Amino acid sequence: MKKWMSSLKPHPGDVILNFLRVRPAYPYEIWRHYCELIKAINRKAEKTYHIPTYISFYQYFYVLKELGVIRKFGESKDGNAPLPRQYYELVPNMDRSAVWKNIKRALYH
């Protein structure tokens, strides 16, 4: 495998940040986008990257909310869903926070 290919996999935090820079969104929507990115990378790379479960991906939203860089924006009821969708947005001026460089480290330090 070529050296540059090892860095193709985007970090979940980067995907969440870039998605929320565009507009508020709900976690499942961003997770689906992340899965499509990983699938596209897997088609081009010799190495197969693991696609996280929704639950493991959702944990980033909990942590980012606790760290104060995202917040709930609102909710909407989908006819088939048992619970309303929870939308999140970036807290103003927090898109440049150092938290985004290493989310889990920021949580524990």
C-alpha positions in Angstrom: 0.0 0.0 0.0 1.2 3.5 -0.8 2.1 5.7 2.1 -0.4 8.4 1.3 -3.3 5.8 1.4 -2.8 5.1 5.1 -4.1 8.6 5.8 -7.2 8.4 3.6 -9.6 7.4 6.4 -11.2 10.6 7.8 -11.5 10.8 11.6 -15.2 10.8 12.7 -14.7 14.2 14.5 -13.5 15.8 11.2 -16.6 14.5 9.4 -18.9 15.7 12.1 -17.2 19.1 12.2 -17.3 19.6 8.4 -20.9 18.4 8.2 -22.1 20.8 11.0 -20.2 23.7 9.4 -22.7 23.5 6.5 -25.9 23.0 8.5 -27.4 21.5 11.6 -27.9 17.7 11.2 -28.9 14.6 13.2 -26.3 12.0 14.1 -27.7 9.2 12.0 -27.5 11.4 8.9 -23.8 12.2 9.5 -23.1 8.5 10.3 -24.6 7.4 7.0 -22.4 10.0 5.2 -19.3 8.7 7.1 -20.1 5.1 6.1 -20.3 6.1 2.5 -17.0 7.9 2.7 -15.4 4.8 4.2 -17.0 2.5 1.5 -15.6 4.8 -1.2 -12.1 4.7 0.3 -12.3 0.9 0.7 -13.0 0.6 -3.0 -9.9 2.6 -3.9 -7.5 1.4 -1.2 -5.8 -1.9 -0.8 -6.6 -1.8 2.9 -10.2 -2.3 4.2 -11.2 0.2 6.8 -13.7 -0.7 9.5 -17.1 1.0 9.4 -18.1 1.9 12.9 -21.5 1.0 14.3 -24.0 3.8 14.8 -23.7 3.5 18.5 -20.0 3.9 18.6 -20.3 6.8 16.2 -23.0 8.4 18.3 -20.7 8.5 21.3 -18.8 11.3 19.6 -22.0 13.4 19.8 -22.3 12.8 23.5 -18.6 13.7 24.1 -18.7 16.8 21.9 -21.9 18.0 23.6 -20.2 17.5 27.0 -17.2 19.4 25.8 -19.4 22.3 24.8 -18.5 22.5 21.1 -21.9 21.3 19.8 -25.4 21.7 21.1 -28.9 20.4 20.4 -30.6 22.5 17.8 -34.0 21.0 17.7 -35.9 17.9 16.9 -38.4 16.6 14.3 -40.7 13.7 14.3 -40.3 11.2 11.4 -43.5 9.1 10.8 -41.7 5.8 11.2 -39.2 6.6 14.0 -40.1 5.8 17.6 -38.3 8.9 18.9 -37.9 12.4 17.4 -34.7 13.1 15.5 -32.3 15.2 17.6 -30.5 17.9 15.5 -27.2 19.3 16.5 -25.3 22.4 15.5 -21.9 23.9 16.2 -21.7 26.3 19.1 -20.7 29.7 17.7 -16.9 30.1 17.3 -16.2 26.6 18.5 -15.4 25.2 15.1 -11.8 26.3 15.7 -11.5 24.9 19.2 -8.5 22.7 20.1 -11.0 20.0 21.1 -11.5 19.0 17.5 -7.8 18.0 17.2 -8.2 15.1 19.7 -11.7 14.7 21.1 -11.1 11.9 23.5 -8.0 13.5 25.0 -9.9 16.7 25.5 -12.5 14.8 27.4 -10.1 13.2 29.9 -7.7 16.2 30.4 
